Every structure is written in structure tokens, then in C-alpha cells.
Amino acid sequence: MMDTMAADLRALLAELYEWGQEHDARQRRRDDKLRNLEPDTAALISVLVRSSGRKRLLEIGTSNGYSTIWLAWAAHQTGGRLTSIELDPGRQGKADENLRRVGLRGLVDLRLGDATEVVGELSGPFDLVFFDADRLSASAQLELLVPKLAPDVMLLADNVLSHPKEIAGYLKALEGLDGFDRLVVPVGKGLSIAYRGSTQP
């Protein structure tokens, strides 16, 4: 793949997003929805990964692989790899299929199971973590990940503006970490960005 995302890949991502929106509109239960990342948020995360040369990526919440494709493509540009965790086997199966469609499956380690349990089993180190699953458990996952983070690391979390009460525990835990610059970008449903450099002033 070239550094600029190819038109056919962009078309597939647009197709997946549109299908996800139509699917979610038909679902009554929140847990049955795919809740794909907003395209502008996905594009921003891709730029962050590529511009800062992130190589050890962790995604918590694979769903059907929409955001996973964005992350895997960015990892391809940096020479990195992605680990992505999903609780639902059906969704993980769709993600596997979609990643294969775009030739990125080899860059992604798909993990199935409860995110907090899986995080506890991972060795790291990770230089970028994207939280996009159960917002209430994100703080527990962050606590487990702290010793598995690279010195130079970026932490991202979606839904900060759309679900402020649910993500509040994560944001509070983030405030307790030393050395991180933190901000919320009003893109999509609200993206929390926290960055710690390898050398602090």
C-alpha cells in the first residue's frame, strides 16, 4: 500500500461505515449495535499514529473491524503491528473477514474475550492504546496497562462528549497519571488524547 490511502480502501471503509449505521438503526438493544467510530475520528487517529511513528498499537473494542482497518493501515505505514480485543465472537469474525478483504489481516493480532482479562494477559509495551469498548471498565484496563506502556506513549478514548458519565472514571484515572498532557478534541463523539513523551521537562 502507498502512504496515501488508496481509493478502493477508502470506498470499502465508507461502505462498512454506511452499513454499520444502517445496522445500528435497526437494533433496539444497545449491545446489538456495532457503534463504529466516526470517520473524522478514525482519520484523526490514523494521522496521530502515522505522524508520531507509533508501532505497538492496542485497540480495545474491535467490533466489525472498521476502526481496526484504520489502525492497521496506519501501522502498516509505520512498520508497526496492532493488537485488537473483542468480546463478541461474531463481531470478531466479521473483523477478521474485513481485514482479509483489504490485505491487512497479517498485521493484526485479534484477541477474543473480556477486555480487562485479556489486557491482564498482554505483555506490551504499547506506544498507543485506543479505548473504544465498555467505557465503564476502561479505568480498570488503564490501571492494568500502566506498567505495560512505553515511555513515549499516546492514550486515546472515544465517546468523551457523547457519554461523559460513563467515561468519567477513565478520565479521572487518567488525571492521576504523572507526566501526561491531556486534552479532549471535539471531533466525532469526542476524543480524549493523552500524551507522555519519553523525556519530561
C-alpha positions in Angstrom: 0.0 0.0 0.0 1.0 3.6 -0.6 1.4 6.3 2.0 -1.9 7.8 0.8 -4.9 5.6 1.4 -6.0 4.1 -1.9 -9.3 5.0 -3.3 -10.6 1.4 -3.2 -9.8 1.1 0.5 -11.5 4.4 1.3 -14.5 3.1 -0.6 -14.6 -0.1 1.4 -14.3 1.9 4.7 -17.2 4.1 3.5 -19.2 1.0 2.7 -18.5 -0.5 6.1 -19.4 2.7 7.9 -22.7 3.1 6.0 -23.6 -0.5 6.5 -22.9 -0.1 10.2 -25.1 2.9 10.5 -28.0 1.1 8.8 -27.4 -1.9 11.0 -27.4 0.1 14.2 -30.6 2.0 13.2 -32.4 -1.3 13.1 -31.3 -2.5 16.6 -33.4 -1.9 19.7 -30.7 -3.1 22.2 -27.6 -1.0 22.6 -25.4 -4.1 22.9 -26.5 -5.3 19.5 -25.2 -2.2 17.8 -21.8 -2.1 16.1 -21.2 1.5 17.2 -18.5 2.2 14.6 -16.1 5.0 15.1 -17.0 8.3 13.3 -15.0 8.7 10.1 -13.4 12.0 11.1 -12.3 10.5 14.4 -10.8 7.5 12.6 -9.0 9.7 10.2 -7.6 11.8 13.0 -6.4 8.7 14.9 -4.7 7.5 11.7 -2.9 10.8 11.4 -1.7 10.6 15.0 -0.4 7.1 14.6 1.5 7.9 11.4 2.8 11.3 12.3 4.3 10.1 15.6 5.5 6.8 14.3 3.6 4.5 16.6 4.4 0.8 16.2 2.9 -1.1 19.1 -0.8 -0.4 19.0 -3.6 -1.8 21.2 -7.3 -1.4 20.4 -9.9 -2.3 23.0 -13.1 -2.9 21.1 -12.7 -4.4 17.6 -16.4 -4.6 16.7 -16.6 -5.5 13.0 -13.2 -4.0 12.2 -14.0 -0.6 10.9 -11.6 1.3 13.2 -9.3 -1.7 13.2 -8.7 -1.3 9.5 -7.8 2.4 10.0 -5.4 1.5 12.8 -3.9 -1.4 10.9 -3.4 0.7 7.7 -1.6 3.3 9.8 0.5 0.6 11.5 1.5 -0.6 8.0 2.9 2.9 7.3 5.0 3.0 10.4 6.2 -0.6 10.3 4.1 -1.5 13.3 1.5 -4.0 14.5 -1.9 -3.9 16.1 -3.4 -6.0 18.9 -7.2 -5.7 19.0 -9.6 -7.1 21.6 -13.2 -8.0 21.1 -15.7 -9.8 23.4 -18.2 -11.0 20.8 -17.0 -13.8 18.5 -19.5 -12.9 15.7 -18.1 -9.4 15.5 -14.5 -10.6 15.7 -15.3 -13.0 12.8 -16.6 -10.1 10.7 -13.5 -8.1 11.6 -11.3 -11.0 10.5 -13.2 -11.1 7.2 -12.9 -7.4 6.6 -9.2 -7.2 7.4 -8.6 -10.0 5.0 -10.6 -8.2 2.3 -8.1 -5.3 2.5 -4.9 -7.4 2.9 -4.2 -6.2 6.5 -5.0 -9.3 8.5 -1.3 -10.2 8.9 -0.7 -7.0 10.8 -3.4 -7.6 13.5 -3.4 -9.9 16.5 -7.1 -10.4 17.1 -7.8 -11.4 20.8 -11.2 -12.7 21.9 -12.5 -12.3 25.4 -13.3 -9.9 28.2 -11.1 -6.8 27.6 -10.0 -6.5 31.2 -9.0 -10.1 31.4 -7.2 -10.0 28.1 -5.4 -6.8 29.0 -4.1 -8.5 32.1 -2.5 -11.2 29.9 -0.8 -8.9 27.5 2.9 -8.2 27.8 3.3 -4.9 26.0 5.0 -2.5 25.8 2.4 -0.4 23.8 3.1 3.1 22.5 -0.6 3.7 21.6 -3.7 2.5 23.2 -7.2 3.2 21.9 -10.1 2.6 24.3 -13.4 2.1 22.4 -15.3 -0.6 24.2 -17.0 -0.7 27.5 -16.4 2.8 28.9 -17.2 1.8 32.5 -14.3 -0.7 32.6 -11.8 1.5 30.8 -10.3 2.7 34.1 -9.6 -0.8 35.3 -7.9 -1.6 31.9 -5.9 1.6 32.1 -4.6 0.6 35.6 -3.5 -2.8 34.3 -1.8 -1.2 31.3 0.2 1.4 33.1 3.3 -0.8 33.6 2.9 -2.1 30.0 3.2 1.4 28.4 6.2 2.6 26.5 7.9 5.7 27.9 6.7 7.6 24.9 3.0 6.8 24.7 -0.3 8.1 23.5 -3.7 7.1 25.1 -6.9 7.7 23.1 -10.5 7.2 24.2 -13.7 7.8 22.2 -17.2 8.9 23.3 -16.0 11.5 25.8 -18.6 14.1 24.8 -21.4 11.7 23.9 -21.2 9.6 27.1 -19.5 11.8 29.7 -20.9 10.0 32.7 -19.7 6.6 31.5 -16.2 7.7 30.6 -15.8 9.8 33.7 -14.0 7.1 35.7 -11.4 6.7 32.9 -10.8 10.4 32.7 -10.3 10.6 36.4 -7.9 7.7 36.4 -6.0 9.5 33.5 -5.7 12.6 35.6 -3.9 10.6 38.3 -1.1 9.6 35.9 2.1 11.6 36.0 3.7 13.2 33.0 0.7 13.2 30.6 -0.6 16.1 28.6 -4.3 15.7 28.2 -7.0 17.3 26.0 -10.4 16.5 24.5 -10.9 17.1 20.8 -14.5 17.8 19.7 -14.4 15.5 16.7 -17.0 12.8 16.2 -18.3 11.8 19.6 -15.4 13.4 21.5 -11.8 12.1 21.5 -9.7 12.1 24.6 -6.0 12.4 23.8 -3.3 11.9 26.4 0.4 12.0 25.6 3.6 11.3 27.6 6.9 11.9 26.0 10.0 9.7 26.7 11.7 12.7 28.4 9.7 15.0 30.6 10.8 18.6 31.4 
